[in-house]
């Protein structure tokens, strides 16, 4: 957790002609947000897609499934305005709140080839991520979707 932006920057430095996207969560971004400064300093224009559900999503999912929805310290009610934060670092910030706006935002971001673009995608706070392997289980026992719960 937290290494998406630095990894994307490394890929961009190694392959400067490649289009590099970082798909991450807002909690992960918070762990290395200062790397937006490094993106500017070293001219590594990456595209960041932050899936922002206002939770530490995997923690919330584990708490839902393993602990009967007894949530503790997984809700993020003090997040920054990521659009303004990206702009403060000298980048382009976009807020995407509706599914119909996803494709146009991605198209616009791709046009900005020489700019780092931070896309704050607001997602459903209760959506889970699958496949998932529960603690102590093997690969053959992975949960493929909510129907496996």
MIDOSE-1310 file (N, C-alpha, C; in nm, 2 decimals, decimal comma, always signed):
residues 149
xxxx	+0,08/-0,12/+0,00/+0,00/+0,00/+0,00/+0,09/+0,12/+0,00; +0,06/+0,22/-0,09/+0,13/+0,34/-0,09/+0,23/+0,35/-0,19; +0,26/+0,25/-0,27/+0,37/+0,25/-0,36/+0,33/+0,27/-0,51; +0,20/+0,29/-0,53/+0,16/+0,30/-0,67/+0,22/+0,42/-0,74
xxxx	+0,21/+0,54/-0,68/+0,27/+0,66/-0,75/+0,42/+0,64/-0,77; +0,50/+0,61/-0,67/+0,64/+0,59/-0,69/+0,67/+0,48/-0,80; +0,60/+0,37/-0,80/+0,62/+0,27/-0,90/+0,59/+0,33/-1,04; +0,48/+0,40/-1,05/+0,44/+0,46/-1,18/+0,55/+0,56/-1,23
xxxx	+0,60/+0,63/-1,14/+0,71/+0,73/-1,18/+0,83/+0,65/-1,23; +0,87/+0,54/-1,16/+0,98/+0,46/-1,20/+0,96/+0,40/-1,34; +0,84/+0,36/-1,37/+0,81/+0,31/-1,50/+0,82/+0,42/-1,61; +0,77/+0,54/-1,57/+0,78/+0,65/-1,67/+0,92/+0,69/-1,69
xxxx	+1,01/+0,69/-1,59/+1,15/+0,72/-1,61/+1,22/+0,62/-1,70; +1,18/+0,49/-1,68/+1,24/+0,38/-1,75/+1,19/+0,38/-1,90; +1,07/+0,41/-1,92/+1,01/+0,41/-2,05/+0,93/+0,54/-2,08; +1,01/+0,65/-2,10/+0,95/+0,78/-2,11/+0,85/+0,80/-2,22
xxxx	+0,85/+0,72/-2,32/+0,75/+0,73/-2,43/+0,62/+0,66/-2,40; +0,62/+0,58/-2,29/+0,50/+0,50/-2,26/+0,40/+0,58/-2,18; +0,27/+0,55/-2,20/+0,17/+0,61/-2,13/+0,15/+0,53/-2,00; +0,17/+0,59/-1,88/+0,17/+0,52/-1,76/+0,05/+0,56/-1,67
xxxx	-0,03/+0,47/-1,63/-0,14/+0,49/-1,54/-0,12/+0,42/-1,40; -0,15/+0,49/-1,30/-0,15/+0,43/-1,16/-0,29/+0,42/-1,11; -0,34/+0,30/-1,09/-0,47/+0,27/-1,04/-0,45/+0,25/-0,89; -0,51/+0,33/-0,80/-0,48/+0,32/-0,66/-0,61/+0,37/-0,58
xxxx	-0,60/+0,36/-0,45/-0,70/+0,40/-0,36/-0,66/+0,53/-0,29; -0,75/+0,60/-0,24/-0,72/+0,73/-0,17/-0,64/+0,71/-0,05; -0,66/+0,60/+0,02/-0,57/+0,57/+0,14/-0,43/+0,55/+0,10; -0,41/+0,48/-0,01/-0,27/+0,45/-0,06/-0,21/+0,58/-0,10
xxxx	-0,28/+0,67/-0,17/-0,23/+0,79/-0,22/-0,18/+0,88/-0,10; -0,25/+0,87/+0,01/-0,22/+0,95/+0,13/-0,08/+0,91/+0,19; -0,04/+0,79/+0,16/+0,09/+0,74/+0,22/+0,21/+0,80/+0,15; +0,19/+0,85/+0,02/+0,31/+0,90/-0,06/+0,27/+1,02/-0,14
xxxx	+0,17/+1,10/-0,09/+0,12/+1,21/-0,17/+0,24/+1,31/-0,21; +0,34/+1,31/-0,12/+0,45/+1,41/-0,15/+0,52/+1,37/-0,28; +0,50/+1,25/-0,34/+0,57/+1,22/-0,46/+0,51/+1,30/-0,58; +0,40/+1,37/-0,56/+0,35/+1,46/-0,67/+0,45/+1,57/-0,69
xxxx	+0,53/+1,60/-0,59/+0,63/+1,70/-0,61/+0,75/+1,64/-0,69; +0,78/+1,52/-0,67/+0,88/+1,45/-0,74/+0,84/+1,43/-0,89; +0,71/+1,41/-0,91/+0,67/+1,40/-1,05/+0,70/+1,53/-1,13; +0,68/+1,64/-1,06/+0,70/+1,77/-1,13/+0,85/+1,79/-1,14
xxxx	+0,93/+1,76/-1,04/+1,07/+1,79/-1,04/+1,14/+1,71/-1,15; +1,10/+1,58/-1,16/+1,17/+1,50/-1,26/+1,09/+1,48/-1,39; +0,99/+1,56/-1,41/+0,91/+1,55/-1,53/+0,87/+1,41/-1,57; +0,79/+1,35/-1,48/+0,74/+1,22/-1,50/+0,59/+1,23/-1,51
xxxx	+0,53/+1,27/-1,62/+0,39/+1,29/-1,64/+0,31/+1,15/-1,64; +0,26/+1,12/-1,53/+0,18/+1,00/-1,51/+0,03/+1,03/-1,50; -0,05/+0,94/-1,51/-0,20/+0,95/-1,49/-0,23/+0,87/-1,36; -0,29/+0,94/-1,27/-0,33/+0,87/-1,14/-0,48/+0,86/-1,13
xxxx	-0,53/+0,74/-1,12/-0,67/+0,71/-1,11/-0,69/+0,67/-0,96; -0,74/+0,76/-0,88/-0,76/+0,73/-0,74/-0,91/+0,69/-0,72; -0,93/+0,56/-0,68/-1,06/+0,51/-0,66/-1,10/+0,55/-0,51; -1,17/+0,65/-0,50/-1,20/+0,72/-0,37/-1,33/+0,68/-0,31
xxxx	-1,33/+0,58/-0,22/-1,46/+0,54/-0,16/-1,47/+0,59/-0,02; -1,38/+0,68/+0,02/-1,38/+0,74/+0,16/-1,36/+0,64/+0,27; -1,30/+0,53/+0,24/-1,26/+0,42/+0,33/-1,12/+0,37/+0,30; -1,06/+0,31/+0,40/-0,95/+0,22/+0,37/-1,02/+0,09/+0,32
xxxx	-1,05/+0,08/+0,19/-1,14/-0,01/+0,13/-1,11/-0,16/+0,16; -0,99/-0,20/+0,16/-0,96/-0,34/+0,19/-0,98/-0,37/+0,34; -0,95/-0,27/+0,42/-0,97/-0,29/+0,56/-1,12/-0,30/+0,59; -1,20/-0,21/+0,53/-1,34/-0,21/+0,55/-1,40/-0,34/+0,50
xxxx	-1,35/-0,39/+0,39/-1,40/-0,52/+0,33/-1,37/-0,64/+0,43; -1,25/-0,64/+0,48/-1,22/-0,75/+0,58/-1,31/-0,74/+0,70; -1,33/-0,61/+0,75/-1,42/-0,60/+0,87/-1,56/-0,64/+0,84; -1,61/-0,61/+0,72/-1,74/-0,65/+0,68/-1,75/-0,80/+0,68
xxxx	-1,66/-0,87/+0,61/-1,67/-1,01/+0,59/-1,63/-1,10/+0,71; -1,52/-1,06/+0,77/-1,46/-1,14/+0,88/-1,52/-1,10/+1,02; -1,57/-0,98/+1,03/-1,60/-0,93/+1,17/-1,75/-0,88/+1,17; -1,83/-0,93/+1,08/-1,98/-0,90/+1,08/-2,00/-0,75/+1,07
xxxx	-1,92/-0,68/+1,00/-1,95/-0,54/+0,98/-1,91/-0,45/+1,10; -1,83/-0,50/+1,19/-1,79/-0,42/+1,30/-1,67/-0,33/+1,25; -1,70/-0,21/+1,21/-1,60/-0,13/+1,15/-1,52/-0,05/+1,26; -1,39/-0,04/+1,24/-1,31/+0,03/+1,33/-1,19/+0,10/+1,25
xxxx	-1,18/+0,23/+1,26/-1,07/+0,30/+1,21/-1,05/+0,28/+1,06; -1,15/+0,26/+0,99/-1,14/+0,24/+0,84/-1,20/+0,35/+0,76; -1,28/+0,43/+0,82/-1,35/+0,54/+0,75/-1,26/+0,66/+0,75; -1,25/+0,73/+0,63/-1,16/+0,85/+0,62/-1,25/+0,97/+0,60
xxxx	-1,28/+1,04/+0,71/-1,36/+1,15/+0,71/-1,29/+1,29/+0,71; -1,16/+1,28/+0,69/-1,08/+1,40/+0,69/-0,98/+1,40/+0,57; -1,04/+1,37/+0,45/-0,95/+1,37/+0,33/-0,94/+1,51/+0,27; -0,82/+1,53/+0,20/-0,80/+1,66/+0,14/-0,89/+1,66/+0,01
xxxx	-0,89/+1,78/-0,04/-0,95/+1,80/-0,18/-0,84/+1,76/-0,28; -0,85/+1,64/-0,33/-0,74/+1,59/-0,41/-0,72/+1,68/-0,54; -0,82/+1,73/-0,59/-0,81/+1,81/-0,71/-0,73/+1,94/-0,68; -0,76/+2,01/-0,58/-0,68/+2,13/-0,54/-0,54/+2,09/-0,50
xxxx	-0,53/+1,98/-0,43/-0,39/+1,93/-0,39/-0,30/+1,91/-0,51; -0,36/+1,83/-0,61/-0,28/+1,81/-0,74/-0,25/+1,94/-0,80; -0,34/+2,03/-0,81/-0,31/+2,16/-0,87/-0,21/+2,24/-0,79; -0,21/+2,23/-0,66/-0,11/+2,29/-0,57/+0,03/+2,24/-0,60
xxxx	+0,04/+2,11/-0,64/+0,17/+2,06/-0,68/+0,21/+2,09/-0,83; +0,12/+2,16/-0,90/+0,15/+2,20/-1,04/+0,09/+2,10/-1,14; +0,00/+2,02/-1,10/-0,06/+1,92/-1,19/-0,20/+1,95/-1,22; -0,26/+1,86/-1,31/-0,40/+1,88/-1,34/-0,48/+1,79/-1,24
xxxx	-0,59/+1,84/-1,19/-0,67/+1,76/-1,10/-0,81/+1,75/-1,16; -0,87/+1,64/-1,15/-1,01/+1,62/-1,20/-1,09/+1,54/-1,10; -1,22/+1,58/-1,08/-1,31/+1,51/-0,99/-1,41/+1,44/-1,08; -1,43/+1,31/-1,06/-1,52/+1,24/-1,14/-1,62/+1,17/-1,05
xxxx	-1,75/+1,21/-1,05/-1,85/+1,17/-0,95/-1,95/+1,08/-1,01; -1,97/+1,07/-1,14/-2,07/+0,99/-1,21/-2,01/+0,90/-1,31; -2,07/+0,78/-1,32/-2,02/+0,68/-1,42/-2,01/+0,73/-1,56; -2,11/+0,81/-1,60/-2,11/+0,87/-1,73/-1,99/+0,96/-1,76
xxxx	-1,92/+1,01/-1,66/-1,81/+1,10/-1,68/-1,67/+1,03/-1,68; -1,67/+0,90/-1,66/-1,55/+0,82/-1,65/-1,47/+0,83/-1,78; -1,54/+0,78/-1,89/-1,47/+0,78/-2,02/-1,43/+0,91/-2,07; -1,51/+1,02/-2,06/-1,46/+1,15/-2,10/-1,34/+1,20/-2,02
xxxx	-1,34/+1,17/-1,89/-1,23/+1,21/-1,81/-1,10/+1,14/-1,85; -1,11/+1,01/-1,88/-0,99/+0,93/-1,92/-0,94/+0,98/-2,06; -1,03/+1,01/-2,15/-0,99/+1,06/-2,28/-0,92/+1,20/-2,26; -0,98/+1,29/-2,18/-0,91/+1,42/-2,16/-0,77/+1,40/-2,09
xxxx	-0,76/+1,31/-2,00/-0,63/+1,29/-1,93/-0,53/+1,24/-2,03; -0,57/+1,15/-2,12/-0,48/+1,10/-2,22/-0,43/+1,20/-2,32; -0,51/+1,30/-2,34/-0,47/+1,41/-2,43/-0,36/+1,49/-2,37; -0,35/+1,50/-2,24/-0,25/+1,58/-2,17/-0,13/+1,50/-2,15
xxxx	-0,06/+1,47/-2,26/+0,05/+1,38/-2,26/+0,17/+1,42/-2,17; +0,19/+1,55/-2,16/+0,31/+1,61/-2,09/+0,27/+1,66/-1,95; +0,16/+1,62/-1,90/+0,11/+1,66/-1,77/+0,08/+1,54/-1,68; +0,11/+1,55/-1,55/+0,06/+1,46/-1,45/-0,09/+1,49/-1,43
xxxx	-0,17/+1,39/-1,43/-0,32/+1,42/-1,41/-0,36/+1,33/-1,30; -0,42/+1,39/-1,20/-0,48/+1,32/-1,08/-0,63/+1,32/-1,10; -0,68/+1,20/-1,12/-0,83/+1,18/-1,13/-0,89/+1,12/-1,00; -0,97/+1,20/-0,94/-1,04/+1,16/-0,81/-1,17/+1,10/-0,85
xxxx	-1,17/+0,96/-0,86/-1,30/+0,89/-0,90/-1,37/+0,86/-0,77; -1,49/+0,92/-0,75/-1,57/+0,89/-0,63/-1,64/+0,76/-0,66; -1,63/+0,66/-0,57/-1,69/+0,53/-0,59/-1,78/+0,50/-0,47; -1,86/+0,40/-0,49/-1,95/+0,35/-0,39/-1,87/+0,30/-0,27
xxxx	-1,90/+0,36/-0,15/-1,82/+0,32/-0,03/-1,85/+0,17/+0,01; -1,95/+0,11/-0,03/-1,98/-0,03/+0,01/-1,94/-0,13/-0,09; -1,88/-0,09/-0,21/-1,84/-0,18/-0,31/-1,72/-0,26/-0,26; -1,72/-0,39/-0,28/-1,61/-0,47/-0,24/-1,52/-0,51/-0,37
xxxx	-1,40/-0,56/-0,34/-1,31/-0,60/-0,44/-1,29/-0,75/-0,44; -1,31/-0,81/-0,56/-1,29/-0,95/-0,58/-1,20/-0,97/-0,70; -1,13/-1,08/-0,70/-1,12/-1,19/-0,61/-1,05/-1,16/-0,48; -1,08/-1,24/-0,38/-1,02/-1,21/-0,25/-0,99/-1,35/-0,18
xxxx	-0,87/-1,36/-0,12/-0,84/-1,48/-0,05/-0,84/-1,45/+0,10; -0,92/-1,52/+0,17/-0,93/-1,49/+0,32/-0,81/-1,55/+0,39; -0,79/-1,49/+0,51/-0,67/-1,54/+0,59/-0,68/-1,69/+0,61; -0,57/-1,75/+0,60/-0,56/-1,90/+0,62/-0,62/-1,98/+0,51
xxxx	-0,66/-1,93/+0,40/-0,72/-2,00/+0,29/-0,62/-2,01/+0,18; -0,64/-2,11/+0,09/-0,56/-2,13/-0,02/-0,62/-2,06/-0,15; -0,54/-2,06/-0,25/-0,58/-2,01/-0,38/-0,71/-2,07/-0,43; -0,72/-2,20/-0,41/-0,84/-2,27/-0,46/-0,96/-2,24/-0,38
xxxx	-0,95/-2,16/-0,27/-1,07/-2,13/-0,19/-1,10/-1,98/-0,20; -1,04/-1,91/-0,30/-1,06/-1,76/-0,31/-1,21/-1,73/-0,34; -1,25/-1,62/-0,29/-1,38/-1,56/-0,31/-1,38/-1,49/-0,44; -1,46/-1,53/-0,54/-1,47/-1,47/-0,67/-1,57/-1,35/-0,68
xxxx	-1,66/-1,35/-0,58/-1,76/-1,24/-0,58/-1,85/-1,26/-0,46; -1,94/-1,16/-0,44/-2,02/-1,16/-0,32/-2,10/-1,28/-0,31; -2,13/-1,35/-0,42/-2,21/-1,48/-0,41/-2,13/-1,59/-0,34; -2,00/-1,57/-0,32/-1,92/-1,68/-0,25/-1,92/-1,65/-0,10
x	-1,98/-1,54/-0,05/-1,98/-1,52/+0,09/-2,07/-1,60/+0,17
